[in-house]
Amino acid sequence: DNNILNIGTELSHSKYISDRILGDKQIINTGSVFSQYEIKSLFGFHTIAGIRMDNYSENDLVLSPRIGFMYDIDSRWKFRSTWGNGFRAPTFMEKFIDWNHIQFGYQVIGNPKLNPERSTGFTVGVEYYHPVVYQVSLMLYHTKFKDMIHDYTIEPGVLSYKNIDNAIYNGLEIQGKWKISNQMNSTWNINYVDNQDN
């Protein structure tokens, strides 16, 4: 009665025909299945566990697990934490675009050898809720990327995309919401980001 199970699938067959792409025609096939189980109470924690399996054209199957916890310290304080693997296939533009934008003086060339981007990350956060007036949350995150997809300049006026072997994103986010009146709310957000190409 208190738990929720979601199961789904995505299938896509995309054909692109244009004189702005390599070879004038390209086909991308993708498929995935995914499942998520939400447990309202497991040793006092609200728990979400999920897994996704992706198959992108010629690449091997990729499994991306994820788990998240939320704990109500009391009626106003919540503690949250998540861990998971991520996967992002190169977009059509990143792989196949071949566009010479003569009037603006630059050219964009896709990279058909791009690998999918993979990541592993976790977050830790705490939230405070006043029942009527305001709420404040603080979150720390750390994400490691393998084969991160990034745009770069081959030479002046010629742009493309490449994989970065390893990169790390660290960050801190603080946000708040204040109910000034029934007709007016105020929100604010502060981010500190430290992204490093290893």
HELIX and SHEET records of a PDB file:
HELIX    1   1 PHE A   92  PHE A   96  1                                   5    
HELIX    2   2 ILE A  102  PHE A  104  5                                   3    
SHEET    1   A10 ASN A   3  ILE A  17  0                                        
SHEET    2   A10 LYS A  25  LEU A  42 -1                                        
SHEET    3   A10 PHE A  45  TYR A  56 -1                                        
SHEET    4   A10 VAL A  62  ASP A  72 -1                                        
SHEET    5   A10 TRP A  77  ARG A  88 -1                                        
SHEET    6   A10 GLU A 117  TYR A 129 -1                                        
SHEET    7   A10 TYR A 134  GLU A 155 -1                                        
SHEET    8   A10 VAL A 158  SER A 181 -1                                        
SHEET    9   A10 TYR A 106  ILE A 109  1                                        
SHEET   10   A10 ASP A  98  HIS A 101 -1                                        
SHEET    1   B 9 ASN A   3  ILE A  17  0                                        
SHEET    2   B 9 LYS A  25  LEU A  42 -1                                        
SHEET    3   B 9 PHE A  45  TYR A  56 -1                                        
SHEET    4   B 9 VAL A  62  ASP A  72 -1                                        
SHEET    5   B 9 TRP A  77  ARG A  88 -1                                        
SHEET    6   B 9 GLU A 117  TYR A 129 -1                                        
SHEET    7   B 9 TYR A 134  GLU A 155 -1                                        
SHEET    8   B 9 VAL A 158  SER A 181 -1                                        
SHEET    9   B 9 MET A 184  ASP A 197 -1                                        
END                                                                             
